[in-house]
Amino acid sequence: MTQARKRGVGPDKYKWNLGDLYPSQAAWARDLKMLRTETRAFVRRRGKMGQSAKQLAEGLERLYALTRRLYRLHVYAMRFHDQDARVTEGQALKDRIQKVATEVSSALSFVEPEILSISPKKLSTWLKSKRLKTYRHNIYNVTRRRAHILDSKQEELIARVGNLAAVPSDVYQTLSAVNLPYPEVKLRNVGRVTLTPPMYNRYRTLEDRGDRLRVFQAFWGLHDRFKEVFAALLSGVVSRDRYHADARGYPGDLQASLDNSHVPVSIYTNMIKQVRAGLPLLRRYLELRKDALGIADLGYHDLYASMVPAVKMEISYAEAQETVLQSLMPLGTEYTDALVRAYDQRWTDVYPTPGKRSGAYSSGDAYDVHPYVLLNYNDDYESMSTMTHEYGHALHSYFSNRSQPFHLADYPIFVAEVASTVNENLLRLHLVERESDRGRKTFLLSQHLENFRTTVFRQCMFAEFELKIHELAQSGEPLTADSLSELYLKLLREYYGEARGTVQIDPLYAVEWTFIPHFYYNFYMFQYTTSFIAATAIAARIHAGDTRARACYLKLLQAGGSRYPVQLLKAAGVDMRTATPYKQAFASMKQTLAEI
């Protein structure tokens, strides 16, 4: 497959089934109407939730019932939109649900201030009651942030800016999926192709170096032409984050973001420190890549080409399903049975189609249904690795939703990438262990090193860039296209060792920041790095048959948001506040370098 196929082509088994959420848009609209009715009824509780333990319990029960309905409505609207952003019906559904979400958030904004109005002594007594016991963790998560929660009127004002806050991300998604005039390029061994994001991801790996360079120049040349637009959008996101941090009295944007999950800022800064200390390993890998490719002047456009060019890892979706299933057997039959259910019940939208959102993701917010997975499967190893990654998220949501009540099911973002990366590691270990062909085994080992590059070092670089642009904005510096590109290029050259002659970075690639959607997610990306580090140790123990490690890990999946993320990982045997997990992970990277 070399081009995106039309959505109407191909069997339904390759398309997710939104009918599990709602049988029709009319049914969705009826449920939306019900949500609005229930929201108006809930508002009449204003001023009453602090009157008694009974009123507080009833209020929280109704609050989470409303949120549960909202999430399901949101999942349907967003999945409908993302399967083809060109369709006006999908655009309308997305617009409606985002506006309603803001209305609901505004209507519910009085809840936290009212909880805080209850004296700590009285609240402590109330929480001993059977009906309120289940909400202890949620209530404590409110009271610990007492200094940053405003009065009900101020909270309502903050909630009302939700639609405005979503504008930069919405415009970015529409621009990327619908409006960017993606270039057509003629490639020597392929012919003419249109470089949409999925096709860029596919053709940047080509064996022909000239073709790789043409792909990079065309794709990044387009983004360079639109960099001022992307700079305005990204500046808007940073302003949004600064507004919320200022309004809530946080000293910085990072503190405001991490406090929601109760993650210490020191974990973020420790990550940057530990990964920068590991940069000699990255450069050693890149020198190995030079030798393997026979390229003395290794360029940024050479980094995605296979180190073992003669090896063809073409993998159909059906083959990937079976391989992933086999690789996850160490997690036990309960886990693999759930994966088979996901395959059979059409949780996934598999192939790239025109207008479909790029990349891949899992959405587990529809508590009463099942998770949904978006892929842009390209019949290659990277696609299979992405597939098992997203199913890691999906099954994390599945087990969390099945094991926890709704109000405790939403697991912290900080552990969100652990489940996905454990799957990736188990797939790698499974394939390497069973591969007898020298070339293919070398390819698989090289992919482990490449995962270190893209998930540990690259994501850490993104996180450092994100932190620096927020700090620049906070100090009053404007975020222009030129200033963003200058900073990004500086970090690229530092991480990839250009001054040491390791990799040559063409200034054109300074605009890569325009392509990264996660810069719109408010300090999300550092968790790819921390999760990869944690997952490397967890997966190695599980694959080796450590039944205790497996049991602890499955408990993490089932725990949802019932505990804080640092506690969850520590119970699974990983303390991200220390240097130890990084040393263990980098030891794995050294071992792989030695094996190659």
Secondary structure, DSSP 8 states (H G I E B T S, - for coil): --S---TTSS-GGGS--GGGT-SSHHHHHHHHHHHHHHHHHHHTTTTTTTS-HHHHHHHHHHHHHHHHHHHHHHHHHHHHHHH-TT-HHHHHHHHHHHHHHHHHHHHTTTHHHHHHTS-HHHHHHHTTSHHHHTTHHHHHHHHTTGGG---HHHHHHHHHTHHHHHHHHHHHHHIIIIIS---EEEETTTEEEE--HHHHHHHTT-S-HHHHHHHHHHHHHHHHHTHHHHHHHHHHHHHHHHHHHHHTT-SSHHHHHHHTTT--HHHHHHHHHHHHHTHHHHHHHHHHHHHHHT-TT-BGGGTTS-SSTT---B--HHHHHHHHHHHTGGG-HHHHHHHHHHHHTT-EE-S--TT--SS-EEE---TTS--EEE----SBHHHHHHHHHHHHHHHHHHHHHHHS-HHHHS--HHHHHHHHHHHHHHHHHHHHHH---HHHHHHHHHHHHHHIIIIIIHHHHHHHHHHHHHHHHHTT----HHHHHHHHHHHHHHHTTGGGTS-B--GGGGGGGGG-GGGGSSS-THHHHHHHHHHHHHHHHHHTT-HHHHHHHHHHHHHTTSS-HHHHHHHTT--TTSSHHHHHHHHHHHHHHHH-
